[in-house]
Each structure stands twice: as structure tokens, then as C-alpha cells.
Amino acid sequence: MRLTRAIAATWATTLVFGLGHAAMPVDSEASSWGGEVRRRVAITIDDLPTVSRNFTSAADRDRLTTTLVGAVVRHHVPAIGFVNEGKLYRGGTLDERDVDLLRQWTRAGLELGNHTYSHADLHTVDADTYLNDIARGDNVTRRVMAEVGRTPHFFRHPFLHTGRALAVRARVDSLLAGRGYRVAPVTIDNSDYLFAAAYDDALARRDSAEAKRVATQYVAYMDTVFGFDEAQSRTIVGREIPQVLLIHASFLNAQMFDALAKMMERRGYAFASLEEVLSDSAYKSADTYVGPAGITWLHRWALTRGMPGATFAGEPEVPPDIMAHAAR
């Protein structure tokens, strides 16, 4: 759920937790190259091996993965992909072709993380079911990572739903810590999946003009999203922090990652690993958010500290034609 609806839905229930008005930490942490301070961003990609509305054959999945990984590598991005291992099975049998898609990531030097087995929603299943889905969600990923001498260290909640009660959050966090995981936060969320649906449909119709139009709108939209969250960082934290971007393993992002990377570079970003970005002190900020929505960590920190609703104004909107198309 995007921010505007999320804040409207959760404002009243969230403020009962952790209402201190202490200032967020302000410091000058940043990376510098030759004296030039640059923004930093970690690129995180959800729903591996692939997600597509129309293109689901083995050949499609391989083409999507090859294109996306190739673009990430060209821009020297230390990205991390979050895996739903349930997608690796066909008729209950592990499909080694899909396992090889994960190997494309690890052999390129990229990291993999746990996104649960079935993309379970912590707000709609009981805690025990969710915990089992986490435990079941890394059997193959650990094996694939071990082949290159690594282990998975990060977990991403599906839908960014982290629990409707602090006790549930604590149970999940305890299991994650026991399995060697750290939660992967998000500070730049967006509606890329809506554009991806429209893009897939245009490709399926072989309408190259429409696909190009959707892709152009998408990159422009993402540019405004970055501007919004940079401003939110300054308002909420008091400075621009290293950001964590969430996008999905779609054909749209595979085809447009070059353009996205160039947009980020124009905005002054250097690409950093998730580990590096999370070393910034802002990510130690208190988060007691237990509302129904999946919102960014910037906004969890703000709600935890009781910041006024006006803080969240100005979220970029998805163009109406993309919204209408994706809802078909």
C-alpha cells in the first residue's frame, strides 16, 4: 500500500506506541569520492526468480533474468534479490532450471535473501504459519549461496507487512535472528508493479509504441518518487540518509534498469550494498509501527515519533491510465 492511503488507514492506531518527540539523529554520514559527497542507494529486487503477468514460460523466465542481471552488472550495482522459493517448484518438484536462474545472480557476485516460501502475508496468516514459511523459504537459497562460499543474511517481509502487534513482531524477529537474518528495510517504495502489469500487457499485444510509452512514464514517475523520498528523509531524519530502493523482478525493470540506473546517477547516487547502507545510524531509529499497511521505514520512524500528518504530504501519484489498466 502506498503512503497516502497507508497514513490515512493507520494514523489513529499507530500513535499509541512510542510517542516520544525526541529529534531524529542528525549527522553528516556520507560517502565521498575525491572530496565530492554523493548520495548512496542500495538496490533490492523482490519476488525472485521472476514475476510477470503474461510471460511465464521457462524461456521467458531465463530471458528476464539474463536481461536484469546483465543490466545490474553493467552498472556495477551490488544488488540483492529476495527469493520466493515456492516459485522454484513445478507440480511439487523442484525445477532445476529455476534454481539456475538464482545461480545467474550468485555467479554475477550478487546477493540473495529470503522473501518467505510462498510470499505469505503476516497480516492474513497466523504467526506459526508465517514462521514456518520463513523457515521453508531458504533451503535452496542457502545451497545456491553456499556454492559461491556465501550465506543469506537478509529477510524481506512480503508486502512490507511486519505484524499487527508488537508481540508478533518480536516472535518473527526472534526467529530471524536465530537463522542469522536481519530485516531488509525500505525507504524508497513505489508502485512499479502497476507499471509492470501495463508493460506486460503491451508486450503481449505486440504494441511496441504503448510499451515504450509506459516505460517512459515509469522512469519519469520513479524520478519523482526519488525526489519525494529525498525530501522525506530531510524532513524526518534531518538529513539525506543512504536509501534502500525496492523494485520487482519484472520485465519492465529488466528492460528499463539501464534507464533507472542512469536516472539515479543523474541524481548523484552511488550504488552501495545493503550492508553498507544499513551501517548508517538512521537505521537504528526506533520503529514500533504495527498498523495494517506496508509503508517505508522513513514513515515508520516518523509515526513512532508522533510527527504530524502534514509530514507525509506530496506523495507522487501513479498516472490514472496506468492505474486503470493494471486493474483490468
Buried (B, 14 or more C-beta within 10 A) or exposed (E): BBBBEBBEBBBEBBBEBBEEEEEBBEEEBBEEEEEEEBBBBBBBBBBBBBBBBBBEEEEBBBBBBEBBBBBBBEBEBBBBBBBBBBBBEEEEEEBEBBBBBBBBBBEEEBBBBBBBBBBBBBBEBEBEEBBBBBBBBBEBBBEBBEEBEBEBBBBBBBBBBBBBEEEBBEBBBEBBEEBEBBBBBBBBBBBBBBBBBBBBBBBEEEEEEBBEBBBEBBBEBBBBBBEBBBEBBEBBBBBBBBBBBBBBBBBBBBBBBBBBBEBBBEBEBBBBBBBBBBEBEBBEBBBBBBBBBBBBBBBBBBBBBEBEEEBBEBBBEBBEEBEEBBEE
